[in-house]
Amino acid sequence: MIIGIGVDVVDLARFERATTRTPGVLTRLFAESEQWEGDTKRSLNSMAARFAAKEAVIKAIGDSTGVRWHDMAVVSDGLRNPSIEVYNSLAQIVAARGISAIHLSMSHDAGVAIAYVIAEGSGVA
């Protein structure tokens, strides 16, 4: 059963301005592992898509109360397919809402990054 759906769009130029104006913002939003792909620093476009994914997760679960940015991470499998891992307070919220899977799709092109999330499960546990 679908528990929630979330979508978020990020303006890439605005995201770049925010990261330039506030240098520590990437560290505040993302774990160190999210900022790197192997030995290569991820592009700002990729980071903007990951930020959109985190915003979409919050929308899909329906509430951001008690959630911190580091309570979730966008990870990729060996084929570079993205998924969301949840930790700490967000893991507790997800379990309490009966969410057993979080599906993620994200992209960036033409000046925007977008992420779409579906939270799936049995409902309130």
C-alpha positions as CSV (number, residue, x, y, z in Angstrom):
1,M,0.0,0.0,0.0
2,I,1.2,3.5,-0.8
3,I,1.6,5.5,2.5
4,G,2.8,8.7,0.9
5,I,4.2,10.4,-2.2
6,G,6.7,13.2,-2.2
7,V,8.2,15.3,-5.0
8,D,10.6,18.2,-4.9
9,V,12.3,20.4,-7.5
10,V,15.4,22.4,-6.8
11,D,16.6,25.3,-9.0
12,L,20.3,24.5,-9.8
13,A,21.4,28.1,-10.0
14,R,19.8,28.9,-6.6
15,F,21.3,25.8,-5.0
16,E,24.8,26.9,-6.3
17,R,24.3,30.4,-4.9
18,A,23.3,29.0,-1.5
19,T,26.4,26.7,-1.4
20,T,28.7,29.6,-2.4
21,R,27.1,32.1,0.1
22,T,27.1,29.5,2.9
23,P,30.1,27.2,2.5
24,G,29.1,24.9,5.4
25,V,25.7,24.1,3.9
26,L,26.8,20.9,2.2
27,T,28.2,19.5,5.4
28,R,25.0,20.5,7.3
29,L,22.8,18.7,4.7
30,F,24.9,15.7,3.7
31,A,27.0,13.0,5.2
32,E,30.6,13.0,4.0
33,S,29.9,9.7,2.1
34,E,27.1,11.4,0.2
35,Q,29.4,14.1,-1.1
36,W,31.8,11.7,-2.8
37,E,31.4,9.0,-5.5
38,G,34.5,6.8,-5.0
39,D,37.4,9.2,-5.1
40,T,35.6,12.0,-7.0
41,K,33.6,14.9,-5.4
42,R,30.0,14.8,-6.6
43,S,28.9,17.7,-8.8
44,L,26.6,20.4,-7.4
45,N,23.9,19.2,-9.8
46,S,24.1,15.8,-8.2
47,M,24.0,17.3,-4.7
48,A,21.0,19.3,-5.6
49,A,19.2,16.2,-6.8
50,R,20.1,14.5,-3.4
51,F,18.7,17.6,-1.6
52,A,15.5,17.3,-3.6
53,A,15.4,13.6,-2.6
54,K,15.6,14.4,1.1
55,E,12.9,17.0,0.8
56,A,10.7,14.5,-1.1
57,V,11.2,11.9,1.6
58,I,9.9,14.3,4.2
59,K,6.9,15.0,2.1
60,A,6.3,11.3,1.5
61,I,6.3,10.5,5.2
62,G,4.1,13.5,6.0
63,D,6.0,15.3,8.7
64,S,9.4,16.7,9.4
65,T,9.1,17.0,13.2
66,G,12.2,15.6,14.8
67,V,13.9,14.8,11.4
68,R,17.5,16.0,10.8
69,W,19.2,16.0,7.4
70,H,21.8,13.4,8.6
71,D,18.9,11.0,9.6
72,M,18.8,10.0,5.9
73,A,21.3,9.4,3.1
74,V,21.0,8.9,-0.6
75,V,23.1,5.9,-1.6
76,S,23.7,4.1,-4.9
77,D,24.1,0.5,-5.7
78,G,26.8,-0.9,-8.0
79,L,24.7,0.2,-11.0
80,R,24.3,3.8,-9.7
81,N,20.6,3.3,-8.8
82,P,19.7,5.6,-6.0
83,S,18.0,4.7,-2.8
84,I,17.4,6.2,0.6
85,E,18.8,4.9,3.9
86,V,17.2,6.1,7.1
87,Y,18.7,6.4,10.6
88,N,18.0,7.6,14.1
89,S,14.7,9.5,14.6
90,L,13.7,9.1,11.0
91,A,14.0,5.3,11.2
92,Q,11.7,5.4,14.2
93,I,9.2,7.6,12.4
94,V,9.3,5.3,9.3
95,A,8.7,2.2,11.5
96,A,5.9,3.9,13.5
97,R,4.1,4.7,10.2
98,G,4.4,1.2,8.9
99,I,6.6,2.2,6.0
100,S,8.7,-0.8,4.8
101,A,10.1,0.6,1.6
102,I,11.1,4.0,0.2
103,H,11.4,4.2,-3.6
104,L,13.4,7.0,-5.1
105,S,13.9,8.4,-8.6
106,M,15.9,11.6,-9.2
107,S,17.3,13.6,-12.1
108,H,18.8,16.9,-13.1
109,D,18.6,18.8,-16.4
110,A,17.7,22.1,-17.9
111,G,18.5,24.1,-14.7
112,V,16.5,22.0,-12.3
113,A,16.9,18.9,-10.1
114,I,13.9,16.7,-9.3
115,A,13.3,13.8,-7.0
116,Y,10.2,11.6,-6.6
117,V,9.7,9.4,-3.6
118,I,7.0,6.7,-2.8
119,A,6.7,5.5,0.7
120,E,5.2,2.0,0.8
121,G,4.1,-0.3,3.6
122,S,1.2,-1.7,5.6
123,G,0.3,1.6,7.3
124,V,0.5,2.5,11.0
125,A,2.4,-0.2,12.8
